[in-house]
Amino acid sequence: MAGRADSTVLAGARVVLPTGTVENGRVIVEGTRIAGSTQEGARTVDLSGHWVVPGFVDIHNHGGGGASFATGTAEDVLTGVRAHREHGTTTVVASTVTGEMDFLARQAGMLSELVEQSELAGIHFEGPFISPCRKGAHSEGLLRDPDPSEVRKLLDAARGSARMVTLATELPGGIESVRLLAEHGVIAAVGHTDATYEQTVEAIDAGATVATHLYNAMPVLGHRTPGPIAALLEDERITVELINDGTHLHPAALQFAYHHAGADRVALITDAMDAAGAGDGHYELGPLAVEVKDGVARLVEGGSIAGSTLTLDTAFRRAVTVDRIPVDDVVRSISANPARLLGLYDRVGSLDPGKDADLVVLDADFALKGVMRRGEWIVEPRVG
């Protein structure tokens, strides 16, 4: 790492602000924060021909760099966090996978310590409260109904660090668990679900606010049985997660979601597992064996897609260059919207003065060239 400058001016770039893109803009960094004015003696970095955008915020991530958030040690988790930071994700929520309740509680306790140390932004429990009909890469033998008392056990184990729980809300206890989560300020996410349209509407009315990886692990959109996808896209209270890796979604499906939900209701996520940033090979996702081939992770048994090897810099570049989503909209989806969901928008998610100096430098082709987190270069741009 190149270290922290007391005062730095990033000049000459296209700077994406909440109000729009500023040509030949400047971002001023003082210590760990974005500043409103330049101090004498500030170092100037000429970023002409580049973009400067807010650091990425990932609310659904199981690991990377060969390390697992779901089953690894604290050291493993930090390895995964560092791997994603190098790809522009300056704020990350650690996602678990289905496991024994006692194990999940212990893992939550360890992850909560890293939240308290500001290495993580929170914990997302994906499973075990999901549908066996839509289990994806989760162990069916460990699934269970969302009994509110068991949901509460995980919240207690997380010691205030739980940010989201994915539920099949149509299962017994599902609606009661949504209400419990809403009462505790934890996001209830509809996912890995076999719910009908009507059941999904009921969950939203009870307090659900996120669609876990929309389209994946849920019934398809039908003209007579619209299912959860229609309910989740049409309701302004819902933010929809999208995995933009070219495998989980056809570009038309991603564009359809943007069109119907609007850019302010999309959160681009990775759903990454250990292999993100680590290459092809054999891995584990919880208790299940995974083979990664040509960058696609699948269960050895059955062949289901098992998370992704995606990093958010790739998701950003693909959204702009392949899906033709406007840059300002992509920035909202990858930074501002997830920051708001987490209740962190006062600190991260935009380049406003006073916020953490979390930012990403991209070249004219949207390839990552620099990453700063809290005023420190994780990847220092080589320019000039």
VOTORTI-221030 format. One record per residue (C-alpha): residue number from 1; residue in one letter; chain; y, z, x. Coordinates in steps of 0.001 Angstrom, whole numbers, plus 500000, padded with zeros to 6 digits. Layout:
! VOTORTI-221030
     n   res   chain       py       pz       px
   NUM     A       A        Y        Z        X
...
END
This chain:
! VOTORTI-221030
     n   res   chain       py       pz       px
     1     M       A   500000   500000   500000
     2     A       A   503443   499135   501245
     3     G       A   505091   502344   500097
     4     R       A   508176   503158   498055
     5     A       A   511748   502123   498703
     6     D       A   514519   504512   497624
     7     S       A   516501   501665   496103
     8     T       A   515341   498094   495528
     9     V       A   516875   495150   493707
    10     L       A   514504   492423   492544
    11     A       A   516781   489432   492211
    12     G       A   516709   485800   491129
    13     A       A   513654   485954   488854
    14     R       A   513130   485231   485188
    15     V       A   513108   488775   483835
    16     V       A   511478   489397   480455
    17     L       A   513334   492087   478508
    18     P       A   512841   493249   474906
    19     T       A   515843   491111   473962
    20     G       A   514412   487993   475600
    21     T       A   514116   486300   478982
    22     V       A   517045   486494   481399
    23     E       A   517329   483616   483845
    24     N       A   518308   484587   487393
    25     G       A   517913   488216   486353
    26     R       A   517739   491462   488290
    27     V       A   515609   494584   488078
    28     I       A   516976   497629   489902
    29     V       A   514538   500310   491025
    30     E       A   515678   503781   492063
    31     G       A   512811   505958   493234
    32     T       A   510192   505883   490467
    33     R       A   512498   504576   487720
    34     I       A   514262   501453   486588
    35     A       A   517987   501977   487077
    36     G       A   521031   500617   485303
    37     S       A   523223   500052   488355
    38     T       A   522808   499287   492040
    39     Q       A   523233   501942   494706
    40     E       A   524871   501104   498032
    41     G       A   522357   500089   500684
    42     A       A   519728   498886   498231
    43     R       A   517082   496545   499595
    44     T       A   517147   493136   497897
    45     V       A   513971   491134   497287
    46     D       A   514596   487491   496411
    47     L       A   512160   486486   493666
    48     S       A   513628   483104   492834
    49     G       A   511066   480930   491071
    50     H       A   509111   483972   489867
    51     W       A   508779   485990   486674
    52     V       A   509186   489770   486449
    53     V       A   507464   491348   483453
    54     P       A   506599   494935   482492
    55     G       A   503405   496475   483845
    56     F       A   500404   495794   481639
    57     V       A   498991   498478   479309
    58     D       A   495249   498333   478525
    59     I       A   494044   500479   475624
    60     H       A   490379   499376   475828
    61     N       A   488734   499379   479261
    62     H       A   485321   500652   480397
    63     G       A   485719   500210   484155
    64     G       A   486101   497825   487057
    65     G       A   485729   497389   490776
    66     G       A   482022   498179   490424
    67     A       A   482769   501589   488843
    68     S       A   482288   502891   485295
    69     F       A   484678   504989   483227
    70     A       A   481862   505656   480765
    71     T       A   479291   507200   483114
    72     G       A   480932   507506   486536
    73     T       A   482326   510440   488469
    74     A       A   486033   511123   488838
    75     E       A   485953   509213   492125
    76     D       A   484302   506272   490362
    77     V       A   486946   506290   487657
    78     L       A   489731   506219   490233
    79     T       A   488031   503253   491907
    80     G       A   488100   501391   488599
    81     V       A   491699   502370   487920
    82     R       A   492782   501081   491332
    83     A       A   490948   497798   490761
    84     H       A   492836   497175   487532
    85     R       A   496177   498250   488991
    86     E       A   495787   495512   491587
    87     H       A   495649   493078   488646
    88     G       A   498798   494390   486994
    89     T       A   497451   497084   484657
    90     T       A   499742   499980   485488
    91     T       A   498692   502017   482421
    92     V       A   495036   502265   481410
    93     V       A   493043   504131   478774
    94     A       A   489443   504922   479759
    95     S       A   486887   503839   477161
    96     T       A   483458   505391   476809
    97     V       A   480288   503844   475380
    98     T       A   477637   505285   473089
    99     G       A   475727   508169   474637
   100     E       A   474329   511611   473872
   101     M       A   476985   513825   472330
   102     D       A   476740   516484   475038
   103     F       A   477111   513852   477759
   104     L       A   480119   512302   476032
   105     A       A   481716   515727   475751
   106     R       A   481211   516397   479467
   107     Q       A   482560   512961   480395
   108     A       A   485578   513549   478166
   109     G       A   486280   516813   479968
   110     M       A   486291   515054   483336
   111     L       A   488415   512146   482080
   112     S       A   490920   514556   480548
   113     E       A   491585   516004   484006
   114     L       A   492551   512523   485203
   115     V       A   494822   512155   482184
   116     E       A   496488   515431   483123
   117     Q       A   496967   514045   486651
   118     S       A   498608   510901   485182
   119     E       A   495891   508610   486554
   120     L       A   494829   507675   483010
   121     A       A   496823   507346   479808
   122     G       A   494087   508754   477583
   123     I       A   490508   508440   476377
   124     H       A   489059   505973   473883
   125     F       A   485687   506827   472344
   126     E       A   483862   503608   471462
   127     G       A   480657   504852   469903
   128     P       A   478463   506536   468910
   129     F       A   479955   506369   465390
   130     I       A   479319   502655   464886
   131     S       A   477066   500451   462782
   132     P       A   473568   499574   464018
   133     C       A   474100   496192   462330
   134     R       A   477017   495467   464688
   135     K       A   476097   497565   467706
   136     G       A   476768   494909   470352
   137     A       A   476076   496399   473785
   138     H       A   475466   499929   472531
   139     S       A   472138   501750   472504
   140     E       A   470886   501766   468906
   141     G       A   468824   504923   469379
   142     L       A   471955   506920   470195
   143     L       A   474094   505775   467268
   144     R       A   475027   508230   464532
   145     D       A   477136   508470   461414
   146     P       A   480749   509618   461904
   147     D       A   480335   513217   460814
   148     P       A   483831   514739   461010
   149     S       A   482469   517841   462728
   150     E       A   481013   515715   465528
   151     V       A   484176   513637   465803
   152     R       A   486055   516920   466135
   153     K       A   483670   517996   468913
   154     L       A   484724   515003   471013
   155     L       A   488406   515612   470305
   156     D       A   488032   519206   471433
   157     A       A   486193   518144   474584
   158     A       A   489037   515756   475414
   159     R       A   491544   518647   475374
   160     G       A   494350   516657   473820
   161     S       A   493667   513483   475824
   162     A       A   491843   511527   473105
   163     R       A   493961   508538   472088
   164     M       A   491559   506433   470013
   165     V       A   488137   506537   468352
   166     T       A   486353   503381   467180
   167     L       A   484459   503886   463916
   168     A       A   482344   501953   461456
   169     T       A   484332   503457   458643
   170     E       A   481879   502343   455935
   171     L       A   479246   504780   457233
   172     P       A   478833   508262   455668
   173     G       A   481715   510443   456860
   174     G       A   483759   507441   457983
   175     I       A   486754   507835   455689
   176     E       A   486851   511597   456201
   177     S       A   486791   511030   459963
   178     V       A   489670   508560   459741
   179     R       A   491710   511194   457925
   180     L       A   490759   513796   460546
   181     L       A   491876   511536   463372
   182     A       A   495152   510693   461651
   183     E       A   495851   514394   461132
   184     H       A   495364   514997   464875
   185     G       A   497511   512075   465972
   186     V       A   494535   510088   467303
   187     I       A   494209   506364   466558
   188     A       A   491370   505532   464175
   189     A       A   490141   502038   465054
   190     V       A   487924   499937   462792
   191     G       A   485228   498287   464875
   192     H       A   481525   497617   465387
   193     T       A   481537   497590   461616
   194     D       A   479647   495920   458783
   195     A       A   482313   496865   456240
   196     T       A   483368   494735   453296
   197     Y       A   486953   493719   452685
   198     E       A   487330   496500   450114
   199     Q       A   485834   499152   452412
   200     T       A   488182   498100   455209
   201     V       A   491206   498363   452910
   202     E       A   490072   501889   452030
   203     A       A   489902   502795   455736
   204     I       A   493397   501434   456354
   205     D       A   494763   503396   453416
   206     A       A   493087   506508   454870
   207     G       A   494950   506057   458177
   208     A       A   493176   503480   460398
   209     T       A   495715   501557   462496
   210     V       A   493766   499428   465014
   211     A       A   491127   496696   464849
   212     T       A   488747   497062   467800
   213     H       A   488324   493628   469450
   214     L       A   489022   491663   466280
   215     Y       A   486321   489114   465328
   216     N       A   483740   490639   467691
   217     A       A   481097   493032   466321
   218     M       A   482093   492545   462682
   219     P       A   481210   490125   459843
   220     V       A   482735   486673   460045
   221     L       A   485593   485629   457787
   222     G       A   484172   484061   454639
   223     H       A   485872   482395   451711
   224     R       A   483987   484489   449133
   225     T       A   483303   487533   451279
   226     P       A   486396   487841   453503
   227     G       A   485106   491026   455116
   228     P       A   487099   493183   457525
   229     I       A   488843   490364   459395
   230     A       A   491007   489362   456436
   231     A       A   491874   492979   455608
   232     L       A   492803   493763   459214
   233     L       A   494911   490650   459728
   234     E       A   496865   490911   456500
   235     D       A   497917   494564   456721
   236     E       A   501132   495297   458630
   237     R       A   499859   498758   459531
   238     I       A   497124   497312   461765
   239     T       A   497358   496274   465412
   240     V       A   494574   493866   466343
   241     E       A   492921   493929   469767
   242     L       A   492047   490531   471244
   243     I       A   489873   489814   474313
   244     N       A   491331   486641   475798
   245     D       A   488706   485722   478388
   246     G       A   487594   482373   476961
   247     T       A   484179   483806   476066
   248     H       A   484836   486325   473303
   249     L       A   487277   484097   471395
   250     H       A   487898   480410   470850
   251     P       A   491575   479590   471452
   252     A       A   491954   478644   467772
   253     A       A   490761   482129   466736
   254     L       A   493294   483761   469021
   255     Q       A   496084   481521   467734
   256     F       A   494993   482231   464151
   257     A       A   495344   485970   464792
   258     Y       A   498794   485546   466330
   259     H       A   499871   483375   463407
   260     H       A   498699   485778   460710
   261     A       A   499383   489128   462380
   262     G       A   502442   488154   464422
   263     A       A   503034   488967   468087
   264     D       A   504208   492498   467276
   265     R       A   500749   493361   465918
   266     V       A   498567   492029   468756
   267     A       A   497302   494051   471719
   268     L       A   495624   492045   474455
   269     I       A   492823   494100   476000
   270     T       A   490122   493601   478604
   271     D       A   487142   495534   477184
   272     A       A   486231   495388   480877
   273     M       A   483049   496860   482301
   274     D       A   482133   497720   485901
   275     A       A   481966   494102   487073
   276     A       A   485661   493371   486473
   277     G       A   486985   492572   489918
   278     A       A   483542   493045   491458
   279     G       A   481676   489756   490949
   280     D       A   478370   488619   489494
   281     G       A   475257   490764   489706
   282     H       A   473333   493490   487904
   283     Y       A   475139   496449   486346
   284     E       A   474693   499109   483683
   285     L       A   476770   499742   480580
   286     G       A   475847   503261   479548
   287     P       A   472044   503272   479477
   288     L       A   471728   499483   479091
   289     A       A   471066   496921   481843
   290     V       A   473620   494121   482170
   291     E       A   473561   490870   484097
   292     V       A   476837   489211   485015
   293     K       A   476551   485486   485642
   294     D       A   479497   483134   486105
   295     G       A   481777   486010   485151
   296     V       A   480125   486630   481748
   297     A       A   478433   489998   481142
   298     R       A   475363   490037   478894
   299     L       A   472624   492550   478151
   300     V       A   469440   491814   480059
   301     E       A   467498   492549   476878
   302     G       A   468699   490463   473945
   303     G       A   471571   488662   475649
   304     S       A   474439   490237   473696
   305     I       A   477864   490027   475321
   306     A       A   478363   493348   477132
   307     G       A   482082   493859   477489
   308     S       A   483941   491563   479855
   309     T       A   484871   491033   483476
   310     L       A   488443   490298   482428
   311     T       A   491597   491603   484077
   312     L       A   494906   491504   482252
   313     D       A   496610   489165   484706
   314     T       A   493998   486566   483779
   315     A       A   494477   487317   480074
   316     F       A   498245   486857   480477
   317     R       A   497962   483576   482343
   318     R       A   495416   482198   479873
   319     A       A   497542   483195   476868
   320     V       A   500502   481223   478222
   321     T       A   498814   478226   479848
   322     V       A   495773   477655   477611
   323     D       A   496699   479214   474274
   324     R       A   500384   478226   474483
   325     I       A   501637   481614   473323
   326     P       A   505337   482095   474228
   327     V       A   505845   484320   477272
   328     D       A   507961   486854   475363
   329     D       A   505185   487207   472763
   330     V       A   502544   487700   475446
   331     V       A   504656   490433   477068
   332     R       A   504882   492244   473735
   333     S       A   501119   491966   473269
   334     I       A   500158   493091   476763
   335     S       A   502817   495751   477406
   336     A       A   505138   496853   474599
   337     N       A   502723   496965   471661
   338     P       A   499977   498983   473386
   339     A       A   502605   501311   474868
   340     R       A   503934   502000   471369
   341     L       A   500435   502634   470055
   342     L       A   499908   505254   472740
   343     G       A   503272   506882   472068
   344     L       A   504423   505991   475590
   345     Y       A   507091   503393   474896
   346     D       A   509814   505780   476013
   347     R       A   508277   505565   479514
   348     V       A   506443   502238   479870
   349     G       A   506050   498864   478162
   350     S       A   509450   497323   478968
   351     L       A   511934   496971   481814
   352     D       A   514656   499089   480225
   353     P       A   516681   501417   482473
   354     G       A   515298   504946   482619
   355     K       A   511666   503911   482229
   356     D       A   508978   504092   484891
   357     A       A   509324   501307   487447
   358     D       A   506077   499641   486364
   359     L       A   506281   495872   486715
   360     V       A   504400   492707   487584
   361     V       A   505631   489703   489554
   362     L       A   504182   486313   488590
   363     D       A   504789   482934   490155
   364     A       A   505879   479830   488263
   365     D       A   502251   479142   487318
   366     F       A   501787   482736   486074
   367     A       A   499540   483789   488955
   368     L       A   499972   487424   489966
   369     K       A   502022   487925   493131
   370     G       A   503156   491545   492966
   371     V       A   502511   494855   491194
   372     M       A   504731   497943   491255
   373     R       A   503791   501266   489681
   374     R       A   506342   504055   489488
   375     G       A   508422   502456   492180
   376     E       A   505555   501924   494605
   377     W       A   504209   498492   495470
   378     I       A   500490   498298   494730
   379     V       A   500623   494597   495616
   380     E       A   503785   493645   497488
   381     P       A   504987   490101   496820
   382     R       A   505072   487793   499814
   383     V       A   508172   485715   499291
   384     G       A   510856   484089   501407
END
